[in-house]
């Protein structure tokens, strides 16, 4: 199963293309809990960030993806204009999580 929209979908599609294939996803869903329920029902597998792999049913296990660095970029939303807002000590730098 793949997600039918969003950043995670694009990260997955890009990673698959980089590995030389396109996922064959007969089912697409807009959210993690629905994807997990499809997995629990035996429909297939799904790929999701660690953040989405919580409170899994007993019959579903999360297996870390290895040998590939998949990265999501996380941003901070602030009121415009940014220049008029006092920045916290240190700078806000882009970060990644695995």
Residue, then its C-alpha position, 0 to 999 in steps of 0.5 A: x500500500x502507498x499513501x495517495x498524497x503527501x511527502x512520504x509518498x514522494x519519498x517512497x516513490x523516489x527511493x523505489x525509482x532510485x532502486x530501479x523499480x516502481x511499487x505496485x500498489x493496488x491500494x492507496x490510502x490517505x493515512x497511516x492508521x488505515x494502511x496499518x489496518x490493511x496490513x493487519x487484514x493481510x492485504x499487503x505491506x506498507x512503508x511509513x515513517x517511525x512516527x506512524x508506526x505506533x500502537x500497532x495491532x498484535x499481528x503487525x510488526x514494524x521492520x526498519x528499512x536498512x541500507x537506504x537513507x530516507x529523509x523527511x525535511x521538517x520545517x518550523x511555521x512562523x508568522x511573517x515577516x520572519x525578519x521581524x521576529x527575534x530568533x531563538x539563541x542559536x540558529x534553526x538549521x534543517x535537521x533529518x531523522x532516520 
